[in-house]
Amino acid sequence: MRPVILAIESSCDETSASVIRNGKVLNNIIASQAVHQIYGGVVPELASRAHQQNIVAVVQQALDTAHVQRTELDAIAFTRGPGLMGALLVGVSFAKGMAMALNIPLIEINHMQAHVLAHFIDDPKPSFPFLCLTVSGGHTQIVLVKDYLTMEVIGQTQDDAVGEAFDKAAKIMGLPYPGGPLIDKYSQTGDAKAFKFSETIMPGLDFSFSGIKTAFLYFIRDEKKKDTSFVEKNLHNICASLQSHLINMLLTRVEQASRQTGIKQIAIAGGVSANSGLRKQLKALGEKNNWSIYIPAFEYCTDNAAMIAMAAHFKFLQKDFCALDVAPLARMPINVS
């Protein structure tokens, strides 16, 4: 069996489609939504409307560039969750309709599982078991990956995600949305030891980022009382200090997880895995601890259909299909496929 699968991703503000043939991703078409920038964050209603406007063209482009006819498809895959309900509904409805029209199986995909499985799109690929730090605007988790579709969350944030902390801090400094990449950019020429921030220490392998967001808010407020141009004068140092602190919070737990499990294969996934500081510090920690490090290509870090396609390939091989009355799930634990 050499399955040809069309995958659709619409969990947030990226409309994406990808075609995979026999486990090889043929393309990764993405339509971004710039409309959210003026609001300083993703507006769910606008996101779902943009998906409706983009999905037909994106899917057609994926089929055309893969040189695949609809009649050649063996299954349609889609992101079921987690994500924004209205955004998910567009992708789910489109996939269901297309699968019914073509009379082919439907495959539901857990968005967070797909982020982990992005590591199997290109070489080098990790072997099992491995640990994956999944970091994004909505999630921060340490995942014990036992097999392609068998995963266990062994540590996670108890409040906000690290990506949300990056974007919130950027907003506090007056940077445009999305602010996380700008913090990364400015931090590269800043002093990471210029400023110190407090944090909430959680038991076990869990995280908490609400405390540092509050501490950062008060820090900027107090410094601006002394000098209204404080942020402008110290932007690069502030960004470098904050980014270094957030990354240390992440990697301290990863190092602890590696010691507890004895696993030395370490991967990162999700939108924040595109952060250059995280990549650099993870590689350095890997050399120190003799880890094998796996970092996905930039295009597979943020939300994309290629990772949905990869996950769908493994589910297809197990004939793990779903019913046509499937509904989207705004919340969907990673160990629920």
N, C-alpha and C positions, 0 to 999 in steps of 0.2 A: 504494500500500500504506500503510495506516494501522495499524501494528502495535500490539497491546495486549499488554503483557508484565507478568507477575508476577515480581518480584525478591525473593530471600531472602538475608539476611545473617546469618551465625552464626559469624563467625571468632573471637570472643573471648567477651565477657560481655554482649553486646546481641543479643537476638533481634528481628529487624526484617524487615518486609515492605513492599513498595511496589508500586503499579501505575502504569505509564506508558502513555500513549496518544499515538501519533504524536509522540513526543519531549517531551511535557508530563507532568511528574510530577504525579499526582493526589493522592497522599498519602505519608506516611512514618510508619508505625506502628512504635514501638519499645517493647520490654519490657526494662527494666534488671534487673540481678541484685544486689540489696542484700546477699545472703548473704556476699559476699566481704569486706565491710568488717571483719568481726570477725577475719579472718585477715590483714589488712594487705596483701592482694594477691589476684589471681585464682587460684582453685584449679581446675585444669583439669577434674577429675572432677565437681565441683559445677557448673561451667559447662555441661558437656555434659548433665547431668541437668536443669538448669533450661531449657535449650533444648528438650529433649523435652517438658517440661511446658508451655512457652509457645507452641511453633511453630504448633500447630493454631489456637489462638485468635487469634494475631497475623495469620496468613494470612487467616483468615475475616474479621477486622476490616478488613484492607486491601481485600479484595474488596467487602465491604459498603459501606464509606465511599466507594469509587470507583464504586459502583453498576454493578459488572461481574460478570457470571455466568461461571462456569468455562468454559462453552462458547464464550465470546467471546474467550478467551485465544488468542494466536497463538504464544506461547512461554513457557517458564519459565526464569528466570535464577537463578544462585546463585553465591555466593562459593566458589571452589575453593581459594584460598589467597592469600597466606600466612595462617597463624593456628594456633590450637590444634587438633590433629588430632581429638580427640574432639568438640569444638564444631563444626568444619567438617563432620564426618561426619553430624551430625544434619541440617544444611541440605542437604547434597548428597543424602542418602538421600531426604529428603522431596521435593526437587525432581525427582529421578529417578522416584520413584513417581508423582508427579502428572503428569509429562510422559508417562509410559507409559500411565497411565489415560486421559488425554485425547488421546493420539496426536498430540502436538504437539512441535516442536523444543525442544531443551535448549541453553542457552547458559551456558558457564562464564565466570566473571569473575575477573580478577586484582584482589584487594582494593586494592592500591596504585595500580593504574591507575584504579580507580574513585574513589579519593580525589582524584586529579588531575581527573577528568572531572566531579566535583561542581561545577566552575566553569561547566558548561554547563547547569545546572538553571535558574538565574535570570540575568537581566541585571545588570550588564554582563558580557559574555563575552569572554575573551581571543581574539586571533587568533594564528595560527601563524607562526613558532615563538615559544614563550615558555618561560621558566624557572619551575619550580615547586619550592619548598622543601616537601617532604613530611616532616612531623615528628609523631611519635606515640610511644607507649610502647614500640613494637618497631622503629621505623624512623626514620632521619634521612638524607635523601637530597636531592640537588639533581638535578632531572630536566629534561632538555632535551626539551620536548614538540614534536614535529615535525608530528604529526597526531593525530586522535582516538585512534588505536590504535598509533601509532608513537612510542615514547618511549625515551630513553637516559639511564641514570644516569651523570652525569659527576662526581659526588662523593657520598660516603656515609660513615657512621660505620664505623670499623674495630673497634669493640667494642660499647659500650652506646649505646642511643638516648637522645636528650635527654629524652624523656618519662619514661624510666626513671630518669634522673638527678634530675629534679624529684621523683618519688615517693620515691626512695631518700633524698634529702636531707630530705624531709618526715618520713619515718620516723625518721631519725636525731634529728630535733628533737622526736619524740614526737607528731607530728600524725597524725590518723586517715587511713586510705586512702579515696579517692584523694587524695593530698596535694598534687599539682600545682596544682589549682584554689585550694587554701588558700594556697599560697605566692603565687599571683597576687593573691589577695584582700588578704593582709596587706602585700604589697609596695607597695600603692597609697598607704599612709600612712607608708612608711619612707624612709630615706635610702639611695639606691643607691650612695653613695660611702663608706658607713660602714666597710665591710670589703672586703678584697682577697683574691682566691683565685688560686692558680696553675692552670695548665692544660697539657695536652700538645699541642704544635703538630705537626700532621701535614702531610706534603708535599701539594702540589697542592690539590685542592678537598675533600679528605677531612676527617673529624672524628674526635675521640676524646673520650669523656666519662668513661672509667673513672678517669682521673687526677684530675679535679676532684671526683669522688665520694669518692675516698680522701682528698684534701686537706681536703675539707669534714668528713669523719668525724674526722680528727685535730684540725682546728680546734675543733670543738664539744667533743671530748674534753678538749683542753688548757684551753679556757676554763672548762669546768665544774669542772675541778680547782681553779681559782682562785675560782670563784663558782658554787655548785651551781644558782643561779637565773639564770644567765647567759642562757639561751635565753628564759625568760619575760620578763626585763627588756629584751631586745633583739630580740624576735621580728620585729617589723616591719622593723627595719633589716637584720637577717640575711636575711630573705626578699627585700627589695628589692635588696640587694647581690648575692645569689646569682642572682636572676632576671635582673638586668641583665647579669651576667657571662655567663650561658648564652646570652642573646639576642645579645650582642655576638659570641660565638663563632659563632653561626649566620649572622648578617648580614654579618660580615666575609667569610665564604666566598661568600655570595650576591653581594656587591659584586664580589668577585674574579671570579666566574663571569660576571657581566654584562660586565665589562671584557674578559675573554677571548673571549667569544662575540659581543659587540657587541649583545646582545639587551637591550632596555629594557622588555619586558613581563614583569613579575615577579608570580608568584602564590604563595600558601601553601596547604597542605592538611594534613589529618590532625588528630588530637585536640589537639595542642599549638597548632594555628593558632587555637584559641579563646582563647588566652592574650592578655589585654588589653595587656600590656606589649609582646609581640611585634607585635601589630597596630599599636600606637602608634609603635613605633620603626621598623617597616617603612614606614609612611606618611611619617614624617619623612625617612628615607633616600631614599624615592622622590622627595620634593620636592627634596632636595639633588641627586639625580642625574638628574632629569627622567625618572623611570620612570613607566610606567602600572602601577598596583598593583591586584591582584585578590585579594579576601579573601572566602571563602564565608560564607554565613549560619551562625550558630552551630549550628543543627540538622544541618548538612551537614559539620561538622568532625569530630565523633566518629563512630564506626562506625554506619552507617545503610544502609537498603536503597534509599533514593532514589538514592544515587550508584551502586549496583549496577544499578539500573534504567536510569540514564542511559547507563552503559557498555554495557548490553545492547541499548539502542536502536541504537547505532552498529554493534554487531556483527550485529544482525539485518539491517540494511540491506545488509551485505556477505554475508549468508547464512552467517555464520561460526558454525555450530552444532557441538556436540560429540556424541560417541557416548554411549550409555546406560550403558556400562561404565566411565565416567570415575570416577576416585578423587580424593579430596582431597589437597592438597599442603601440608604444614606450611611448607615453604620454596618460594617461587615468585618468581623475579626479575621485576621490573616490565616488562622487555621480552619476557616470555613470556606471551602471551595465551591 
